[in-house]
Amino acid sequence: MMSFKLRTVLTAIFATLSLLVSLTIGYIFSQKSFLAVETEIGHSLMGTASQASDKLDRFMWSRSGELDLLGRMAALEDRFEPSEIQMLLDQLQDSFPSYSWVGYMNPEGKVLAATDGILLGEDLSERPVYQEGIKGKFIGDVHDAVLLAKLLPNPTGEPLQFVDISFPVKDSDGNTRGVLAAHLSWAWAKEVEDSILAPLLSEEKDIEFFIVSKKENTVLLGPKDWLGKPLKLAQIQQAQMNKSSWTTEKWPDGKKYVTGFAYSQGHLDYPGLGWTVVIRQVQSTAFASVSDMLWFNIWSGLAVTLLFALIGWWVSRKIAAPLMRLTRVANQLRAGEEVQIPENKGFGEIEELSRSLREMVVSLTARTKCVRTICSH
């Protein structure tokens, strides 16, 4: 049977116990930290998505209200003079550059006034902005420019996209006298994105922003590789029902992201267009602090293990040293030498053992002398 030195056994026991305790505490602490950080980041992304969704809704509500006001001003005194309406349109565009084009059409769809004279005199009766606007207030989802693609300046070279607002303009008798229509440049949504993400990106990394249409979950705004493509995530349907949520989910690219969702709820009399704002962060980046903490725990555990191994070695040395002395004395006694059992201080059990051995040696010595005396007579 294999035997081990006491010093080796005690050192190994101290090291093993300290390693097990360190790993157990480190694992539990890391798991708790993981859940806490995941929840904190998830709620933060969800809150940011909700803030962005609210900004988008408020922007659309404001533009819709401005156009309503312009329509009422155009209907004052039932004049509907194209020159007067032209002046109002120009003032509106000067005040709010996000209006790429604003126009006034007669009941048949002919453009009578328009910003920068674009499409002036054109017949828009076949365009949705007229066909829907003549019926009542219409707010159309993001779409590519058709008629205006080559007529408006486009320094970026990227496809122009607009959000439409149109409604009938009526006189005091309730008769429709025309349609007021506007194309809002979708570039303003990018400004909303920048204003929302700027504070986050100064502290975090790998955060991306999406605006997803309700129709086929098409990406309206986001990384270039995603634009115009459907975003197939189960949580988007959940967000459309529960308004706001977050999850850690695997995306189509195979990576896991902590993702916040917020569904457009509109603002006051603006019903919203059903956009879903999605903000994601790569899981490995989101939990970088937890990973750093995990490695800190591992290295700390190894350091503690080494420390306790040294303590175990020192304690085993203190225990083994008097036992080794007693062993040497016992070997000398077995060889017939006369020796004195040393006193060993420090551990009560070893002191007791030393005393017992000393008394045993004295007793054996006395018996030996007695036997020799009897034998000699």
N, C-alpha and C positions, 0 to 999 in steps of 0.2 A: 504494500500500500504506500502510495506517495506521501511523503511528509513535507510540511512547509514550516519555515521559520516563523515564529510569532511576529517578528518585526514585519515580515513581508505580508502576512495575513492582515495585521492591523492596518498597515498602510493601504492595502488594496480595499479593505472595508471602508475606511474613511473616504478614500477617493471615489469609490463607487456610490456610496450614499450621497455624498455632496453633488456628484454628477446627476444622479437621479432627481434629487430635490431641485437642482438648478434647472434641469430640462423640464420638469413638471411645472414648476412655477412659471418658467419662460413661455411654455406652450399655452398655459391657461391665460397668462397675461396678454400674449400675442393674439389669441383668439378673441378675447374681450376687446382688445384695441382694434382689431380688424372690423368687428361688428360696429363698434362705436364710430370709427372713421368712415366706414361705408355708409352708415346712416346719416352722419353729418354731411358728407359730400352729396349724397342723394338728395337730401332736403335742400341743400344749397343750390344744386342744379335745378331742382324743381321750382324753387323760389325765383331763381333767375329767369327760368322759362316763363313763369307766370308774370313776372315783371315785364318781360319783352312782349308777351301776348297783350298785356294791358296797354303798353305803349302803342302797339300797332292798332289796337281798337280805338284808342283815344285819337290817334292821328287821323284815322279814317273818319271818325265822327266829326272831328274839327273841320276837315276838308268838305265833308258833306254839308255841314252847317254853313260854311262860308258860301258854298254854291247856292244853298237855299236862300241865303240873304241876298245874294246877287240877283237871283230870280225874282225876289219880291221887289227889289229896287228897279229891275227892268220893267216890272208890271205897274209901277206907280203911274197913276193918272191914265192908265190904259194907252200909253203912247206907243211903246214897242218900236221906237225909232232905231234902226240898225246902227246909226252913227253913235247914238247915246249908249247903246248896248256895247258897241265896240270899245268905247272909252272905259266902261266898267270892266270888260274882259281884260284889257291891257293893265289896268290898275291891279286887278287880282293877280295876274301873272307876275307883275313886278314885285308884289308883296310876298308872294309865295312861289318861288321858283320850281317847286315840285310839280306844279301844273305844267306839263309839257305842251298841252294844247287845250284851249277852251273855245267852244263855238256855240253859236246860236243858229238854229235851223227853223225855217217856217214849218207849218203843219205838214207840208208835203216832203220835207226832208232836205230842202235846199239850204245850204249854208249862207246865211246873210251877214254874219259877223264872226270873225275868228282871230285869235291871237297871231300876230306876225303875218296876217293875211293868208295863212296856210289853209288850203282847201276851200277858200272863199269861192262861192258860186258853184261848188261841187254838190252833187246829189248823193246824200248818204242814206237814202230811204231803204237801201238793202243791208245796211250795217246794223248789227245788234244794238249799238249804242242809241240809234234812233228808234228801231222797232220796239225795243223794251222801254225806252224813255217816254215814248208817246203814250204808253199804257199807264205809267205811274213811275214812282221813284225806282230807279234801277242802280244797283251797285254790282258791277261785274268783276269776276275773279281775274287773276293775272293772266295776260295773254300776250303773244308776240305782236309787234307792230305790223300792220298790213299796209294801209294807205300812207302812214306817216314814216315808214322805214327809211325812205330816201329823201324825205322832205325836212326832217329834223336833224340838227347837228349831232354827231355821235363820235366824240373824240376817242373813246375807248375802243371802238370797233366791235364791241360785243353786241349781240342782238338786243334791240330795244324792246322793253316790255312795259305794259301799262296796266293800271287798274282803272276801270271805267265808272263814272258817275253820270247819270242823266235823269231828267224828269221833265214833265210837261210844264210849260209856263202858261198860266191862265189869266184872263182878264177878270174884271169885277163881276161879270155875269157868269163866270165859270166856264167860259168857252176857251178851248185850247188855242193859243196864239203862236205856239212854237215849242221847240224842245231845246233846253239848255244842256250841254254835254261837256264833259271834261275827261281828258286822259291824264291820269297821275303817273308820273315816272316811277317805275318800280325801284329805282335807285335809292329812294328814300328809305326803303326797308334795310338796305345795306348800312345806312347811317344809324338806324335803330340798332342793328347788330353791333356795329362798332361801339356805340355808346354803352351797350349792355356788357360786351365782352372786355372792354378796355380795363376795367378794374380787376376782373378775374385774371386776365392774361399777365398782369403785372405781378401776380403772385403764383399763378398756376401755369401748367403747360398742357399741351395736347387737348385743348378744349375746342370743340367745333359746334357750330350753330346751324340749325336747319329750320326752314319754314315749309310745312308740308300741306298741300292742298287737300281738301276733303274729297275731291274727285280723284279716285284711283290712287290716293296717297302720293301724288306726284310732288317731287321736291321742287319748290319754287325758288328757294334761296338756300345756298349751302356750298360745300366744296364743289369745284368745277366738275369732278368726276360723277357727281350725283345729280347735277341739274337736269331737270326734265325726266328723270327716272323715278319709278315707283319705289317707295321705301316700305319694304315688307317687314314690319315688326308687329308682333301680337299686341304689344303694349300701346300702340297707337290707337287701336280700337278701344282699348280700356280707357285711354285718356279722353277719347271723344265721349265716353259715357260718364267717367268719373271726374272730368274736368282737368285735374292735375294729379300727377303721380310720378314715381321714380322706380327704377329697377336696375339691376345688374344683369345685362342680357348680351348674348352672343349675336353679333351683327353678321350680315351676309359675307363680310370679308374674313370671317372666322375668328376675329378678335373679340374679346369681352370688353364692354364699356359700361361705366356707371352713367345712366341716362336719365335726365329729367324731362318730363312732358307737361305741356300746358295747352289746353284747348281754348280757342277764341270764344269768348262769351258775349262779345259785343259791348257796347257802352251806350246807356240811355236809349235813345230811339234808333241807334245804329245796331242792327241785329248781328253783325259779324258775318264773315264769309266761311266760317268753319275751318280756319287754319289751325294747324297744330304746330306749336313751337317745340322743337326738340334740341336739347343741349347735351352733348356727350363728352366724356373724358375717358381715355384709355385706362382700363383697370390697373394695369401695372404702374402707370404714372400716378393715379389717384391714391394708390396704397404704397407709394414709395416710402413715406414716413414710417409705415408699419413694417415694411421690409427692413428698413434701416434699424428699427427698434428690435426686430427679430434677430438680426445679425449682432446687434449690441448685446442682446441676451445670451446668444451663443458664446460670444467671446468672453462675456462676463462669467458665464457658467464654467468655461474652461479655466479661467483664471481662479475662480473659487475652488474648482476641483484640484488644481495644482497647489493652492494654499492649504486645503484640507489634507492633501496627500503629505505635504511637509509636516503638518501638525500631527498626522497619524504616525509618520516616521519618528517624530520627536517623542511622542507618547509611547510608542512601542519600544523605543530605545531606553526610555526611563524604566519601563517594565522589564525589558529583557536583560538589562545590565545586571541587576542583583541576582536574577535567576542564573545568569552565566557564571557569576562569582560562586554561587552555591553549587553549581554543577562542577566547577573546577575543584572546589573543596571536597565534594563527594568523591571525585576521581582520585584525589590525593589520599583520602581515607581508605579507599578501596586498595590503593597501592601500599598501605601499611604505614603511611606517614602520620606523624602526630601534628595535627593542625587544629586551629581554633576557628569555630564557625563564626564568620563575621556578622556584625549587626548591620542590618539593612534598614535605613530609615526612608520614609516617604510613603509607602503603601502599607496599610494595616495588615493585609493578608500576607505580604511578603515578610513583614516584621514577625508575624505570628509563625510563619513557616521557618524563619531563621531561628527563632526561639525554640520551637519544637525540635528542630534538628540538633541544636546545641544541647538541649536537655537529653535527647536521645543518645548523642555521642557520649555525654558524661555518664549516663546510665550504663551504656555498653562498656565503657572503659572501666567503670567500677566493677561490673560483673566479671570482666576479663581478669582484673587483678585478683578478685576473690577466688576465681577458679584456679588461677596459678598458685595462690597461697595454699589452697587445699591440696592441690596436686603435689606441691613441694613437701608437704608433711606426709 
